[in-house]
Amino acid sequence: MCPTAQTEVKRKRGRPRVAEEDGKSLIKAAALEEFARSGFKGASIERIAKTAGVAKPLVHYHFGSKQELWNASVADGFERFTEKARSFVSEFLELPPEDVIDRFAEEIVRFSAENPYLVRISTDETSKGGERADWLKEHYLLPLQTMMSDVVDALWKGDSKQDKVSYASVLNPSIFGAINFPYIDAEVVQEAHGADVFSESYIQRHSQFIAKLLRASLR
């Protein structure tokens, strides 16, 4: 077989794998939207397939059950952010404290802005409790709280360790709540204030506000 023919065979064999991965990505993105809008019980595989632009049997081919699809789509989003957060936390000790606060605030605000469906799913599931909430807490939410506590540890200016531990239990959920609220209720913010919370200008202003909250809280 000539080199040209061999190359053509390799290309043809590679195409289905690329298409398959693209299809899975489209399905997971559509699933996040559907789970965020309808909740797990109300989510429809048919609507997910329609949003993804694929045939319904393809969803079942890639994901054996609705629960498996939920896990895969939620894990995708959190893994991206968790990896970025780990990298940041490992580097931040080398940065000036002011830079740490600014970078941390912008990274976490931008994540919420870019992943509103993931934020809504997390809020909805943890408010209900159950196996999915436990899975979220074990694999992602508690580790992220620990990372936040690491930042507080490094920047804490209070007098005692006991004060810091007690304060972190208030600071962590308060900061996360302030960060996430505009993206959980984006429609309400838009209607009440005419603000597009997903615009770059809003993300920058919101990041600056969160940075100010952190500075004031850590003094």
N, C-alpha and C positions, 0 to 999 in steps of 0.2 A: 504494500500500500504506500502511495506517495505521501510526503510530508503534508501536503495541502489537504489530502483526504483525512489523514490522521487528526489534523487540527480541527477539521470540520466535525468529525465524530466527537471529539472532546467537547466542543462547544455545544453540540446538541445534547450531550449527556449532562452538561452543566445547567442548561436552561431550566429544566423542571425543578431542580433544587432551589434556584434563585426565585422562581415563581412561587414555589411552595412557601419559602420564608416570607416573601412579600405578602402572600395570602394570609399567613398566620398573623403577621403584624397588623394588617388591615382588620382582621377579625378581633384581635385583642383591643385595638383602639376603639372599634365600634362597641365592643362589650363594655369597656369602661364608661362610655357615654350612656349606654342603656342601663347599666347597674346604678349609675349615679342618678339618673332620672326616675327610674321605676323601682329601685330597690331589688334585692336578690329575688324575692318571691315574685315580684311583678315583672321581672325582666323576661323578654321573649327572645328565644333563639331565632325565630323568624325575623323579628325586627333587627336583630344584630346582623344577620346575614344580609338583609336588605341595605342597611347602612354601610356595611363593608363592601357591598357590590359583589357578593359571591352567592353561590347556590347554598341553600340550607344544609344539604348533605355534607358539604365541605366543612362546615363548622363541626359537625359530629365526627367527621374523619380526623380532624386535627385535635379535637378535644372531646374526650369520651363522655363528659357530663357537663352540666351547667356549673357545678361546683369546681370542676377542674378548670373550666374556662375562667371563672371568677378568680381562682388562685393565680393562674398564669397571667392574667391581665393586670391584676393588682400588684403582683410581685415584680413585673416588668418596670413599672413606674417607681416603686420604692427602691429597687435595686440600683437604678441609675442615681437616685439622690443619695442613697446610703453610701455608695462608693465615693461620690463626690464629697460627702460630709466627712468620711473617714480620712480622705486625702487632706482635706482642709484642717481637720483637728490635729493631724500628725505634723502639719507645717506651722500652725499658728503660733507656737511657742517662740519661733524665730522672728515673728513680726512685732512691731510696736503695738501696744494695747489698743490704741485708737484705730489702727488699721484692721486689727482683729474684729472689733465691733462692727466697723463699716462693711467689711467683707462678709462676715457672718450674717448680718442683717440682709444684705442684698442677695446672697445665695439662697436663703430660706424664703424670702419674699418671692424671688423669681421662680423658685420651685412651685410655690402655691399658685402663682399666676399661670404657669405653664401646665399645671396638673390639677385644674379645678375639679375634675371628675373624681380624681383620686382622693382629694381632700374631702369631698362630699361623701364618698363611700366610707371613708374612715370614720367620719363624724357620725354618720347614720348607723353603721354597724356597732361602734363602741357604745352608742346610746342605748342600743337594744340588748347588748350582751349576747352570749352564746358562743358557739364554736368558731365562727368567723371572727368575732371580736377577740377571742382568746388567741387565735392564730395571728391576727394583726399585731396584738400587743407583744406577743412573744418574739416574733420575727422582726418587727420594724418599729413599733411605737415606743416600746421600752428602751431598745438600744438608742433610738434618737434622743429620748429624754436623758439617757446617760451621757451622750455626746454633749448635749446642752449643759449638763451639770459640769462636764470637764471644762467647758468654756467659762462657766461661772467660777469654778475653782481657780482658774488661772487669773481671772480679772477681779476676784473678790477683794474689796478694800475694807470690809467690816472687821470687827474686833476679834471674834471668836469663831471656832469651827462649828460650834452649836448654832450660832446665829446664821452661819452660812447654810448649813443643812436645812434649818427651818425656813430660811428665806427662799432657798431654791424650790421648795415644795409649793411656794406661792408664785415665784417668779416664772418658772418654766411653763406651767399651764396658762398663766396670764399672757406671757409673750406669744406663745403659740396661738392663743385665742385671738389676740390682736392682729397677728400676721394673717390668719386664715379667714377671719370673718368676711372681708370684702369679696373673697372668692367663693365662699359658701353661699352668700346672698348677693351675688353680683347684680342681679336684676333689681333688687331693692335699692342698692347704692346708686345704680344708674337712674332709677326713677326719682329718688329723693334728691340727688345732688347733680344729676346730669354728668356723672363721671364714668368714663370707660376704664374700669379697673385693670383691664388687660393691656392698656396702652403703655408704651415705654415711659412716657412722662409720669403716669400714675405709679408705675412700679418704682421709679426712682424716688418720687416723693414719699411713697410708703416705706421704702427702705430707709430713707433718712429719718422718718418718724420713728421707726422701730429702733434704729441706732440711738436716737435721743432717749428713748425709753430705757434701753439697756444702760446707757451711760448714767442716767439719773438713778436707776435701780441699783447699780453696783457701787455707788459711792459709799 
